[in-house]
Amino acid sequence: MASSVPVGGQSDYRGRFAPSPSGPLHNGSLIAAMASFLDARAHHGRWLLRIEDIDMPRVVPGADRAIMHQLHAMGMHWDEEPVWQSQRLHLYQAAFDKLALAGDVYGCACTRQELPPDGPYPGTCRHGLPEGRQARAWRFRASQGVDHFIDRWHGPQQQDVSAHVGDFIIKRADGLWAYQLVVVVDDGAQGITHIVRGTDLLDSTARQRMLARHLGLEYPSVMHVPLLLDDAGRKLSKQNHAAAMDINRPLDTLNQAWQALGFEALAAQDIDTFWTMALERWANRYGQRQPDPVG
């Protein structure tokens, strides 16, 4: 469903929210949705919805529609038709073939039990499979050198992927495409210019930037926003049985996410007023002032 809200002074900015349909949105996922939505609006850009259902064993039937309903209930509307990763497998195969043709991919026979629990992949299969072993997964050859980039929330960042992670999997042993590959391909195919997501994915950015370069894609600007933690200090997630966000008290739910982003609670009387007030404050801090209301 496209937004009927005039965005005003359209720019080249293209952002996205990309939830996994392993259950309904919880308060933690609302933080990333809110930040990405406000950032797109503050830059007079477009906000897209992508359903990341590539990890099919974790998909809960109907969760994608539940997520859409939750976003609408919070007054958040996307600007183009949503896409589902499960319908884009040909794009991932084409990207894999391009990397393989360039010699950037190799088969790996290692099981999880054979790998060190911490630290980079030791390169066991980098120069060929051990005798009598067959490839289970496929890894990308990480280039050497330190990657430098600016995160709009955390500032200057750097990582040596080869030393910190090593060659990483882009096609899993179960035959499914790995997140690191599909997100780069999707962002490139959709023309995404700005990524706003949770800080747990900050560590993935250098890998994704490396893949983008090898695929001839321009990697988007990034902003990694805070996570909501449970009482044990763990990221609030569906795996940790986080409760679905409360859409029956939308202003309270929105204000909780807003405060988690470092702002003071808004004394709004309705959802439209909340977004108008939030947009002005976000634009003053992170973007351009948005003259049109958000609803």
C-alpha positions, -999 to 999 in steps of 0.1 A, spaced: 0 0 0 16 33 -10 14 63 13 -12 89 5 9 114 24 26 140 2 63 137 7 71 172 -7 102 182 -26 111 146 -36 148 137 -34 169 108 -45 168 94 -10 155 58 -9 153 40 24 137 8 36 125 -13 65 132 -50 61 117 -72 88 119 -109 89 84 -125 91 93 -149 119 66 -133 140 49 -100 146 69 -68 153 79 -62 189 90 -29 206 126 -35 195 119 -38 158 96 -7 160 127 14 169 144 5 135 111 10 117 105 44 133 141 56 126 141 45 90 107 60 84 115 93 99 148 96 82 132 90 48 106 116 54 131 141 68 151 138 36 120 141 14 126 106 2 108 73 -3 104 46 23 101 10 11 90 -22 28 109 -54 21 99 -87 37 131 -107 43 117 -142 42 148 -158 28 154 -179 59 123 -200 51 125 -224 81 120 -195 104 91 -179 85 58 -179 104 28 -181 80 8 -149 80 35 -129 99 42 -107 69 6 -95 68 6 -91 106 36 -68 103 19 -47 76 -11 -44 98 10 -33 128 28 -6 107 -5 8 94 -18 8 130 12 30 139 6 54 110 35 42 90 29 37 52 53 27 25 57 44 -8 60 15 -32 47 -21 -34 64 -43 -9 88 -70 -21 94 -105 -8 129 -121 -9 114 -155 -16 103 -141 -50 137 -128 -59 158 -160 -59 169 -154 -95 186 -122 -85 207 -139 -58 217 -167 -82 228 -141 -108 249 -123 -82 264 -156 -70 273 -166 -106 290 -132 -112 311 -137 -80 319 -173 -90 330 -163 -125 354 -138 -110 369 -165 -87 355 -148 -55 336 -179 -43 347 -214 -32 330 -244 -18 336 -252 19 332 -287 35 336 -275 71 309 -283 96 302 -259 125 318 -283 149 350 -282 130 353 -244 132 366 -223 161 337 -209 182 352 -174 181 375 -157 156 378 -157 118 373 -186 95 407 -203 94 407 -208 56 406 -246 57 390 -250 23 403 -218 7 428 -235 -16 407 -266 -22 385 -292 -5 402 -317 18 405 -351 2 373 -371 2 351 -341 13 324 -323 -7 313 -287 -5 285 -280 20 284 -243 18 299 -216 -4 322 -188 9 332 -154 -4 370 -148 -5 375 -118 18 400 -93 4 427 -81 27 428 -45 40 409 -23 64 376 -9 53 367 26 65 332 41 66 311 66 85 281 56 104 257 84 109 250 74 145 283 60 157 307 80 136 339 67 119 342 29 117 367 5 104 371 -33 101 396 -57 85 371 -83 73 398 -108 64 413 -107 99 381 -102 119 357 -125 101 376 -143 73 360 -157 43 322 -157 50 293 -178 38 270 -165 11 252 -198 4 244 -220 33 248 -257 38 210 -261 36 210 -245 2 195 -212 13 211 -179 4 229 -161 33 217 -128 46 250 -110 37 245 -117 0 208 -111 -3 207 -78 15 234 -64 -7 216 -76 -39 182 -63 -28 195 -29 -18 213 -26 -51 182 -38 -71 159 -14 -52 183 16 -55 185 20 -17 206 51 -9 203 50 29 202 21 54 188 28 89 188 -4 111 197 -18 145 232 -15 158 235 -53 160 241 -52 122 269 -27 124 295 -55 124 280 -68 91 285 -35 72 322 -40 61 313 -74 47 284 -60 28 304 -31 15 330 -56 2 304 -77 -15 289 -45 -31 322 -35 -45 327 -69 -61 292 -68 -76 298 -33 -90 272 -17 -67 274 15 -47 268 8 -11 243 30 8 250 54 36 244 37 70 230 46 104 228 20 131 203 29 159 202 16 195 187 -18 204 161 -24 230 174 -49 256 155 -73 279 161 -76 316 190 -100 310 208 -74 288 200 -94 256 187 -79 224 149 -79 224 140 -104 197 115 -130 186 140 -158 194 139 -145 230 101 -146 229 96 -108 229 59 -98 230 43 -82 200 41 -44 203 8 -31 216 -11 -15 188 -41 -9 211 -22 19 228 -3 33 198 8 66 213 24 49 244 41 23 221 54 50 197 67 71 226 86 42 240 104 37 207 109 74 204 125 77 238 148 47 231 161 68 202 172 94 227 144 119 225 120 132 251 85 118 251 60 138 229 28 151 243 8 142 212 -30 136 214 -32 115 183 -9 95 159 -8 122 132 3 148 157 30 124 171 45 120 136 44 157 128 62 165 161 87 136 158 95 145 122 104 181 131 127 169 159 143 142 138 149 166 108 165 191 131 190 165 143 195 142 114 180 155 82 161 183 64 130 200 78 99 183 63 71 208 55 44 182 50 27 163 78 31 126 82 1 104 88 
